[in-house]
Structure formats: C-alpha cells, structure tokens
Amino acid sequence: GAERQQQLMLQRLVSGTGAPQEPDSGFAWLARTFLQELWPQLGPMVQNYDTSGDFLQSLSRCLVIVFKVQPPGTREALQALVEALVAALFRPGGKYAADPLAAALEALSASQHATVLLHQAMAHVFAEARMAPLAELGHADKAPELAEAFLKVATGYMHHLLAIVAVQNCDAACSALSTICKVSAACCCANHRGVSTMALSCTSAAVAAARSAASTQALPQLASTVMHHAGLITAGFMGGLLSSSPLSRVQKVGAVLTELAGLAVAATQQQGQDAGAQQGGQQAAASLIGEWLSFAAQHFQSSVGAEEKASIVATWPGALLEAASAEKLTGREQQVAGRRLKKIIREFAELHSRTQ
C-alpha cells in the first residue's frame, strides 16, 4: 500500500541512494530532500492514520537528521513536524517518535521560537490522559513501549529544562516536572529492564536540573518541585531494588540517590557558610533523607519490615551524605567514599532477591 511505498522511499533516502559523493554533503542532501519532496506527502499520513512501527522507525531516522542539519524550510515546517511526532507517540512503534523530539530539543534549543513550540508540545504530551496511568505501580510493565516513549521525551525535556523555563512560564514547567517525577518514580519499579533503565536516567536528569537551578538560586521552584516528590522518587529506587534483576540496578540507583542527597544538602545549607551552619545543614539533610527513606520503606511495607525500615533510616542517610560529599573528590578517594553506600544498597538488593 501507500505506507509501504513511502517506507521504501524513506529507507532508500536513509541509505544514501542518489546522494552526492562530496564528503559531508550526504546528510544535508538527505535533510533537504526529505523536507522538500517527501514530507508534503508523509505529513498527512503520519497525523491522520495509524502507521506501523517499521515506518515510524524509518521516518524518525530522517527527522533526527533534519533537526540536526536544519535545511531551508525547517522553521516553517517545525510545528507540523512536531505535531505529527506527538501524534505518533501514542501508536505502535511510538517510542521511535521520541528520538527526533529529543533531537529537536537538543538542536533547536538556541531558538526561542523553537523552544516555545517544543515546550508547548511537551506540555501536551505530559498532560495527555493516556500517559497518566504510567504513574501507577505496575502499569509500565503492561505498556512498556508507551513508557519508553514518555521517558525518552521527558529525559530530553529535563536536559533543556533551564533553557525552556527562560522563555516560558515557570509554573507550567514545574507542572511538567511534577508529572515526570511521578511517572519516572513508578517506572523505576518496572520489571521491564529497558523501562527501568530509562526511568533511572530520566530521574537523574530531573535531579540534575533541580540541582542546577538550586545552585543559581534563580529558579527555586524547580528544586522545590523535585524536593516535594523526593520521597516518592526514593520509593521508586527502592522498588527497583525489589524488582526482578535488582543487582543490575545497584550502581545506577546508588548514583542517582547520591545526586538526590546532594540536592538535600544544597537545600539545607543555604542559611550560612560558616562551619557551624554547615554542620547543622548536614544534620538537617540527614534528617530529611531519613524522612524520604521512611516514606519509601512504608510504600513497600509488605517487603520491608519494621526492623529493616528502622535500620535503613538509621544507616543509609550517613552513607548517602558521605557519597554526596565525595563528588568533589577524584579518583580513588571518590571510589572509597562511595564504597559504603554501594555495599549497603547491594546487600539490600541481594537480601530481597533471595526472598523473592
């Protein structure tokens, strides 16, 4: 049918059939040919019909190159391109549509016009009713492709959050950030390894964006939004360690928990820079992290008993703060400082892996 013919054209385009032989000109030719000759036919098909995953994969490869090269006509076609990709996210193979959206965020972040348009498109994705169930435990395993699509787009959005907020309403960005925190926390618990890995990366990007905002003190709302969901995020990490194949998650969970602990330290040390105030900040941060861990353990009380919960709240905050303080170190010193935390997390994962 028509889709098959268009897919073959896309595949020939990606393979370089008919491209000029001059070095470095192939991508420019591909992007220009796609935008000027193929997109007028493909646009209505993508927006108005169900398309297959194979077709979306070929289409997405071309669009990633279009956004990177930005041939003449990209600005004029941008809205239609983005709308088509957003529509494709909710179809079979929708995870492929997330790649060019992330590429657009990366390549067009210097353009205020593009940033505003992309933010509006992302806000639509995050508010879409079909995405809401992903914030529920277990749903990502029922819809892994949709979860991967959401997490890919959300991670790209997080990487450019500060640039987006610079040209958009901060309240809208905080609303999107709140949704992302909820969904990524739930997806961290997925048994599907691809989903859980993406969820950890997405959560890491959200925490990193919040820490960047906190360090400049220009956008405290972003840091406050992540802090508000920190207990849920911690529960997501704990749920990941209670899921299948937990040992493969230990290193990443430890790394992102350390980033979150660093955010707690930054939030509790803003009132003074003298040694006494810093010590008080450390104690306040430990207390705050203990609250997050208590919430997380309560979230999984069928797996984490009262005695183990008390042990976690007593021992993990110190190890997390030790690892967070080691971020300024290098080499072996940094490895030694984070060793205690990794040991604690691994022992937790191994214990519950044996009891499953």
C-alpha positions in Angstrom: 0.0 0.0 0.0 0.9 3.7 0.2 2.6 3.2 3.5 4.9 0.5 2.2 5.8 2.7 -0.8 6.7 5.6 1.4 8.7 3.4 3.7 10.8 2.1 0.8 11.4 5.7 -0.2 12.5 6.6 3.3 14.8 3.6 3.5 16.4 4.5 0.2 16.8 8.0 1.5 18.5 6.9 4.7 20.8 4.5 2.8 22.0 7.5 0.7 20.7 6.2 -2.7 21.1 9.2 -5.0 23.1 11.3 -2.6 26.0 13.4 -3.9 29.5 12.0 -3.5 31.2 15.0 -1.9 32.3 14.4 1.7 29.9 15.7 4.4 27.2 16.6 1.9 25.1 13.4 2.3 23.2 14.4 5.4 22.5 17.9 4.0 21.1 16.3 0.9 19.0 13.8 2.9 17.5 16.5 5.1 16.7 18.8 2.2 15.2 16.0 0.0 13.1 14.7 2.9 11.7 18.1 3.8 11.1 19.4 0.3 10.0 16.3 -1.5 8.8 13.6 0.9 7.3 15.5 3.9 4.4 17.1 2.0 3.1 13.5 1.3 4.1 12.0 4.6 2.8 14.7 6.9 -0.9 13.9 6.4 -0.3 10.2 6.6 1.5 10.4 9.9 -1.0 12.7 11.5 -4.2 11.1 10.3 -3.6 7.4 10.0 -2.2 4.6 12.1 1.3 3.8 10.9 3.5 0.8 11.7 6.5 0.7 13.9 8.8 0.0 11.0 7.5 3.0 9.1 7.9 5.2 12.2 11.5 4.0 12.7 12.5 4.9 9.2 10.7 8.3 9.5 12.3 9.0 12.8 15.8 8.4 11.4 15.2 11.0 8.7 13.7 13.5 11.2 16.7 13.2 13.6 18.9 14.3 10.7 16.6 17.1 9.6 16.6 18.6 13.1 20.4 18.3 13.3 21.1 19.8 9.8 18.1 22.2 9.7 17.8 22.7 5.9 15.9 25.6 4.5 12.2 25.4 5.4 12.8 23.7 8.8 11.4 26.7 10.8 8.3 26.9 8.6 7.7 23.1 8.9 8.6 22.8 12.6 5.1 22.9 14.0 3.7 20.4 11.6 6.7 18.1 12.2 6.4 18.3 16.0 2.6 17.8 15.9 3.0 14.7 13.7 5.6 13.2 16.1 3.5 13.9 19.2 0.5 12.1 17.5 2.8 9.2 16.6 3.9 8.7 20.2 0.6 7.0 21.1 0.7 4.4 18.3 2.6 1.1 17.9 6.2 2.0 17.5 5.7 5.3 19.2 9.0 5.0 21.1 10.7 5.8 17.8 9.0 9.1 17.5 10.6 10.1 20.8 14.1 10.2 19.3 13.5 13.1 16.8 11.7 15.0 19.5 14.7 14.7 21.8 16.9 15.6 18.8 14.8 18.7 18.2 15.2 19.8 21.8 19.0 19.4 21.5 19.5 21.0 18.1 17.0 23.9 18.4 17.5 25.0 22.0 19.1 28.2 20.9 16.0 29.3 19.0 13.4 31.0 21.2 10.6 30.3 18.6 11.5 26.6 18.5 11.9 26.3 22.3 8.4 27.8 22.9 6.9 25.5 20.4 8.6 22.4 21.7 7.7 23.3 25.3 4.0 23.5 24.3 4.2 20.2 22.5 5.9 18.5 25.5 3.3 20.0 27.9 0.6 18.4 25.7 2.4 15.0 26.0 2.8 15.2 29.7 -0.8 16.2 30.2 -2.2 13.5 27.8 -4.7 11.3 29.6 -3.2 8.1 28.1 0.1 8.9 29.9 -1.5 9.3 33.4 -1.7 5.6 34.2 2.1 5.3 33.9 2.4 7.0 37.3 0.7 3.9 38.8 2.9 1.0 40.0 2.9 -1.9 37.5 1.4 -0.1 34.6 4.7 0.4 32.8 5.1 -3.4 32.5 1.7 -3.5 30.8 2.6 -0.7 28.3 6.4 -0.7 28.0 6.5 0.9 24.6 4.4 3.9 25.8 6.6 4.1 28.9 9.8 4.2 26.9 8.3 6.9 24.6 7.3 9.0 27.6 10.7 8.6 29.3 12.7 9.4 26.2 10.9 12.6 25.6 10.9 13.5 29.3 14.7 13.0 29.6 15.3 15.3 26.6 13.0 17.8 28.2 14.9 17.6 31.5 18.3 18.2 29.8 17.0 21.5 28.5 14.7 22.5 31.3 16.5 25.7 32.3 16.6 26.9 28.7 12.8 26.1 28.4 12.0 28.0 31.6 13.9 31.0 30.4 11.3 31.6 27.6 8.3 30.0 29.2 6.1 30.3 32.4 7.9 28.6 35.3 4.6 27.3 36.7 4.0 25.3 33.5 7.5 23.8 33.6 7.0 22.9 37.3 3.8 21.1 36.4 5.5 19.1 33.7 8.4 18.4 36.1 6.0 17.1 38.8 4.4 14.7 36.3 7.8 13.5 35.1 8.9 12.8 38.7 5.7 10.8 39.4 6.0 8.7 36.2 9.7 8.1 36.4 9.4 7.0 40.0 6.8 4.4 39.2 8.7 3.3 36.1 11.9 2.7 38.2 10.0 -0.2 39.7 9.2 -1.9 36.4 10.4 -5.4 35.8 11.0 -4.4 32.1 14.7 -3.7 32.1 14.6 -1.2 29.3 11.9 0.8 31.0 13.6 0.8 34.4 16.9 1.9 32.9 15.3 4.8 31.1 13.4 5.7 34.2 16.6 5.9 36.3 18.2 8.1 33.6 15.1 10.3 33.4 15.1 10.7 37.2 18.8 11.5 37.2 18.2 14.2 34.6 15.4 15.7 36.7 17.5 15.8 39.9 20.4 17.3 37.9 18.2 20.1 36.5 16.9 20.8 40.0 20.4 21.0 41.4 21.5 23.4 38.6 18.5 25.6 39.4 19.3 25.4 43.2 22.9 26.3 42.6 22.0 29.5 40.8 19.2 30.3 43.2 17.4 31.8 40.2 14.6 29.2 39.9 14.0 27.8 43.4 10.6 26.5 42.3 12.3 23.7 40.2 14.3 22.5 43.1 11.3 22.7 45.4 9.2 20.6 42.9 11.8 17.8 43.0 12.2 18.0 46.7 8.4 17.8 47.1 8.5 14.4 45.3 11.8 13.2 46.8 10.1 10.6 49.0 8.2 9.2 46.0 11.4 9.2 43.9 13.3 7.4 46.7 10.4 4.9 46.8 10.9 4.3 43.1 14.5 3.5 43.6 13.7 1.1 46.5 11.0 -0.5 44.3 13.6 -1.0 41.6 15.8 -2.9 44.1 12.8 -5.0 45.0 12.0 -5.9 41.3 13.5 -8.5 39.1 17.2 -8.4 38.3 17.9 -5.9 41.1 21.7 -6.3 41.1 22.0 -4.7 37.6 20.4 -1.6 39.1 22.6 -1.2 42.2 25.2 1.1 40.7 22.7 3.5 38.9 20.4 3.6 42.0 23.3 4.5 44.2 24.5 7.2 41.8 21.0 8.9 41.5 20.3 8.6 45.2 23.7 10.3 45.8 22.5 13.2 43.5 19.3 13.4 45.4 21.3 13.6 48.7 23.3 16.4 47.2 20.1 18.3 46.5 19.1 17.8 50.1 22.4 19.2 51.3 22.1 22.2 49.0 18.6 22.9 50.2 19.6 22.8 53.9 22.8 24.7 53.7 21.6 28.0 52.2 21.3 29.8 55.5 25.0 30.1 56.3 28.5 29.3 55.1 30.4 29.1 58.4 31.4 25.7 59.8 28.7 25.6 62.4 26.0 26.3 60.0 27.4 23.7 57.5 27.3 21.1 60.3 23.7 22.0 61.1 23.0 21.7 57.4 24.4 18.2 57.3 22.3 17.2 60.2 19.2 18.7 58.7 20.0 16.9 55.4 20.4 13.6 57.2 17.0 14.1 58.8 15.4 15.0 55.5 16.9 11.9 53.7 15.7 9.8 56.6 12.1 11.0 56.1 12.4 10.1 52.4 13.7 6.6 53.2 11.0 6.1 55.8 8.3 7.0 53.3 9.9 4.7 50.7 10.0 1.7 53.2 6.4 2.4 54.2 5.5 2.3 50.5 6.7 -1.3 50.3 5.9 -2.4 53.9 4.9 -5.9 52.6 8.5 -6.4 51.7 10.3 -4.1 54.1 9.5 -4.9 57.7 9.6 -2.5 60.7 13.0 -3.7 61.9 14.6 -3.4 58.5 12.9 0.0 57.9 14.5 1.3 61.2 17.9 0.0 60.1 17.6 1.8 56.7 16.6 5.1 58.3 19.5 4.8 60.8 22.3 3.8 58.4 21.5 5.0 54.8 21.5 8.8 55.3 25.0 8.8 56.6 26.3 6.7 53.7 24.4 8.9 51.2 25.8 12.1 52.6 29.3 10.6 52.6 28.9 9.7 49.0 27.5 13.1 48.1 30.4 14.9 49.8 32.8 12.8 47.7 31.5 14.4 44.5 34.3 17.0 44.8 36.9 14.3 45.1 38.6 12.5 42.3 40.0 9.0 41.5 40.5 6.5 44.3 39.3 8.9 47.1 35.9 9.2 45.4 35.7 5.5 44.9 36.5 4.8 48.6 34.0 7.4 49.8 31.1 5.8 47.8 32.0 2.2 48.7 30.0 2.1 51.9 26.8 3.2 50.1 27.2 0.7 47.3 27.8 -2.1 49.8 24.6 -1.1 51.7 22.5 -1.0 48.6 23.9 -4.2 47.2 23.2 -6.1 50.5 19.6 -4.8 50.4 19.1 -6.0 46.8 20.7 -9.4 47.5 18.6 -10.0 50.6 15.3 -9.3 48.8 16.4 -11.1 45.7 16.9 -14.3 47.7 13.4 -14.0 49.3 11.5 -13.4 46.0 
